[in-house]
Amino acid sequence: MDLARVSDFSVLLVGDAIVDEYVYVDVIGKAVKDAALSSTILRREQFKGGVWAAARHVQGFCRRVDVLRGADIMHNSRMVDAVYLRKLFTTHELLPNDDDSHEYTIGDYDCVIVTDFGHGAMTDRLRERVMREARYLCVNTQTNAVNYGFNTIERYPHADYVVLDELEARLAARMRAAPIEDVILKLGRKHIVVTQGKNGACGFDGVFERAPAVAGAVTDTLGAGDAFLAVSSPYAAAGFSLRDLLRIGNAAGAAKVAIVGHSASVDRAALEKYLG
């Protein structure tokens, strides 16, 4: 597998800017007068997430990587057990910010990757632009606690490569318990991958392909699906087979779950480790 085939690619990442804060705490017990956990704060760590984190993954593989984002920034703060890295509680706050992103000519890029977290960056106008102007469009519409059920792939009727997790696919298809192959067929996409966590991934490009998960020890699942999308998308644009895209995406996800938060990104060396 020639991973260098996309090294000269130019890629535009479009989507929501997120700051992920981890507040590491020591849980000291249940509050005496409330049904709440009492904790002491040990330290804080902030990461640039969302479209920024996805762009950092792509930078490990492609020559030019640019970011087009909205003006607002979603600030996610997570209380994290400092010993076991279990997330205990999360708050979300959409904060206005000066838009330091630039205007880009979408059609100039070999590949455009949309990371739509449903926080407002992907306006109707911008969504129509990327569908109309991108040479090769890759999309994920994420389901999360803030947008639950209201941010589905149906908003992008034209996309060349779609990556969803199983819940996102089932919500879009409105099929809770059917076999995942039936869900994929209901979505009607010509080139789609549905990630299934520890069960690997299932893809369809006229025929179905499956690939097992390759992750070892899981440190943190934050951003694993975004890594799958970000790293596999340029290779999809380069015409790699679906079988290879599943292998590349699963390897990217495996590399990402070994990283705390967005403290590092998936690079070629990490990918090759899991490709074997």
C-alpha positions in Angstrom: 0.0 0.0 0.0 1.6 3.2 -1.2 0.8 5.8 1.5 3.0 8.4 -0.2 0.5 8.7 -3.1 -1.3 11.6 -1.3 1.8 13.4 -0.2 1.4 16.2 -2.8 -2.3 16.6 -2.2 -3.9 19.8 -1.1 -6.8 19.3 1.4 -9.3 21.8 2.8 -10.9 20.9 6.2 -14.3 22.6 6.8 -16.4 22.5 9.9 -16.8 23.4 13.6 -14.0 24.7 15.8 -14.0 23.0 19.2 -11.9 23.4 22.3 -11.8 20.3 24.4 -10.9 20.9 28.1 -10.0 18.0 30.4 -10.3 18.9 34.1 -8.5 16.1 35.9 -10.0 15.4 39.3 -9.6 13.2 42.3 -13.0 11.8 43.3 -13.1 11.9 47.1 -16.7 10.6 47.6 -20.4 11.4 47.5 -21.5 14.8 48.8 -23.1 14.5 52.2 -26.2 16.6 51.4 -26.5 16.1 47.6 -26.6 13.2 45.1 -23.3 14.4 43.6 -19.7 13.3 43.5 -17.3 15.4 45.4 -13.9 15.9 43.7 -10.8 18.0 44.0 -9.3 19.5 40.9 -5.8 18.5 40.2 -5.0 20.2 36.8 -6.5 21.3 33.5 -5.5 20.6 30.0 -7.0 22.2 26.8 -6.8 20.8 23.3 -7.9 22.2 19.9 -10.5 19.8 18.7 -13.1 19.5 16.0 -12.0 20.7 12.6 -8.6 21.7 14.0 -7.8 18.2 15.3 -8.9 16.6 12.0 -6.6 19.0 10.1 -3.7 18.0 12.3 -4.2 14.3 11.3 -4.2 15.2 7.6 -1.0 17.2 8.0 0.9 14.0 8.6 0.1 12.8 5.1 -0.6 15.7 2.7 1.5 18.7 1.6 -1.0 21.5 2.0 -3.8 21.5 4.6 -6.1 24.5 5.2 -9.0 25.1 7.6 -12.2 26.9 7.0 -14.3 27.2 10.1 -17.2 29.2 11.6 -16.7 32.2 13.9 -18.1 30.5 17.0 -16.1 28.0 19.1 -17.7 25.2 21.1 -16.0 24.8 24.4 -16.4 21.3 25.9 -15.2 20.9 29.5 -15.0 17.3 30.8 -14.4 16.3 34.4 -12.0 13.3 34.1 -10.9 10.8 36.8 -7.2 11.5 36.9 -6.3 7.8 37.7 -8.4 5.9 35.2 -9.2 8.7 32.7 -12.9 8.0 33.0 -15.0 11.0 32.0 -17.4 11.9 34.8 -19.3 15.0 33.7 -19.3 17.3 30.6 -20.4 20.9 30.0 -20.9 22.6 26.6 -20.7 26.3 25.9 -20.8 28.0 22.4 -18.6 31.0 22.6 -18.4 33.8 20.0 -14.9 34.5 18.8 -13.2 36.6 16.1 -13.2 34.6 12.9 -9.5 34.2 12.1 -10.2 31.8 9.3 -9.7 32.8 5.7 -11.8 32.5 2.5 -10.6 29.7 0.3 -11.4 28.7 -3.3 -12.9 25.3 -2.6 -12.4 24.0 -6.1 -8.6 24.4 -5.8 -8.2 21.4 -3.5 -7.8 17.8 -4.3 -10.0 16.9 -1.4 -12.5 18.7 0.9 -13.3 17.1 4.2 -16.3 18.3 6.1 -16.4 17.7 9.9 -20.0 18.7 10.7 -20.5 18.6 14.5 -23.8 20.5 14.2 -22.6 23.6 16.1 -23.5 26.1 13.4 -20.3 26.3 11.2 -22.0 24.5 8.3 -24.6 27.0 7.3 -27.0 26.3 4.5 -24.8 28.5 2.2 -21.5 26.9 3.1 -23.0 23.4 2.8 -24.3 24.1 -0.7 -21.0 25.6 -1.6 -19.0 22.5 -0.7 -21.4 20.2 -2.4 -21.3 22.3 -5.6 -17.6 23.3 -5.7 -15.5 20.5 -4.2 -13.7 18.2 -6.6 -14.0 15.4 -4.1 -16.1 15.8 -1.0 -15.8 13.7 2.2 -18.3 14.2 5.0 -19.1 13.2 8.5 -22.2 14.5 10.3 -21.6 13.8 14.0 -24.3 13.0 16.5 -23.6 14.3 20.0 -25.5 15.5 23.1 -25.9 19.0 21.7 -27.4 18.2 18.4 -28.8 14.7 19.1 -31.0 13.5 16.1 -30.9 16.8 14.3 -27.6 16.6 12.4 -27.7 13.7 9.9 -26.1 12.9 6.6 -29.4 13.7 4.8 -28.2 17.3 4.9 -25.5 16.4 2.3 -27.3 14.6 -0.6 -24.1 15.0 -2.7 -20.9 13.6 -1.2 -18.3 11.4 -2.7 -17.2 9.6 0.5 -19.2 9.4 3.7 -18.0 8.1 7.1 -20.5 7.7 9.9 -20.5 5.7 13.1 -23.2 3.2 13.6 -25.5 5.4 15.7 -25.2 8.2 13.2 -26.1 5.8 10.3 -29.0 4.3 12.2 -30.5 7.7 13.1 -30.2 8.9 9.5 -31.8 5.7 8.2 -34.3 5.6 11.1 -33.5 1.9 11.5 -32.7 1.0 15.1 -32.2 -2.8 15.0 -31.9 -3.8 11.4 -28.6 -5.4 10.1 -26.1 -2.7 9.4 -26.0 -3.8 5.7 -29.7 -2.9 5.4 -29.0 0.5 7.1 -26.3 1.3 4.6 -28.5 0.3 1.7 -31.3 2.5 3.0 -28.9 5.5 3.1 -28.4 5.1 -0.6 -24.8 6.3 -0.7 -22.4 5.0 -3.4 -19.3 5.2 -1.2 -19.8 4.9 2.5 -18.2 3.5 5.6 -19.9 2.8 8.9 -17.6 2.5 11.9 -18.6 0.1 14.7 -16.0 0.6 17.4 -14.6 -2.7 18.7 -16.5 -4.5 15.9 -14.5 -2.8 13.2 -16.0 -1.1 10.2 -18.4 -2.0 7.3 -18.1 -0.3 3.9 -20.1 -0.2 0.7 -19.2 0.9 -2.8 -21.5 -1.3 -4.8 -20.3 -4.4 -2.8 -19.9 -4.7 1.0 -16.5 -5.0 2.7 -15.8 -5.5 6.3 -12.6 -5.0 8.3 -11.9 -5.9 12.0 -10.8 -3.4 14.6 -7.1 -3.4 15.2 -6.8 -1.3 18.4 -4.8 -2.6 21.4 -5.3 -1.0 24.8 -7.8 1.9 24.7 -6.7 5.0 26.5 -9.2 7.6 25.2 -11.9 7.2 22.5 -12.3 11.0 21.9 -11.9 11.7 18.2 -11.3 8.2 17.0 -14.0 8.5 14.3 -12.7 11.9 13.2 -9.2 10.3 12.8 -10.8 7.5 10.6 -12.4 10.2 8.4 -9.5 12.6 8.3 -6.8 10.0 7.4 -8.8 7.8 5.0 -10.4 10.7 3.0 -7.3 11.7 0.9 -6.8 8.1 0.0 -10.5 7.8 -1.0 -9.9 10.9 -3.3 -6.8 9.1 -4.7 -8.9 6.1 -5.7 -7.8 3.6 -3.1 -10.0 0.5 -2.9 -12.6 0.3 -0.2 -10.8 -2.6 1.4 -7.7 -0.4 1.7 -9.7 2.5 3.0 -11.2 0.3 5.8 -7.7 -0.8 6.8 -6.3 2.7 6.8 -9.3 4.1 8.7 -9.2 1.3 11.3 -5.5 1.8 11.8 -6.0 5.6 12.2 -8.7 5.0 14.8 -6.5 2.5 16.6 -3.6 5.0 16.8 -6.0 7.7 18.0 -7.4 5.7 20.9 -3.9 5.4 22.3 -3.7 9.2 22.6 -5.1 11.2 25.5 -7.5 13.9 24.1 -5.9 15.7 21.2 -2.4 15.8 22.8 -1.0 14.3 19.6 -2.1 13.5 16.1 -2.0 10.4 13.9 1.0 10.4 11.7 2.4 8.0 9.1 4.6 6.1 11.5 1.7 5.5 13.9 -0.5 4.4 11.0 2.1 2.0 9.6 2.4 0.4 13.1 -1.3 -0.7 13.0 -1.3 -1.5 9.3 1.3 -4.2 10.1 
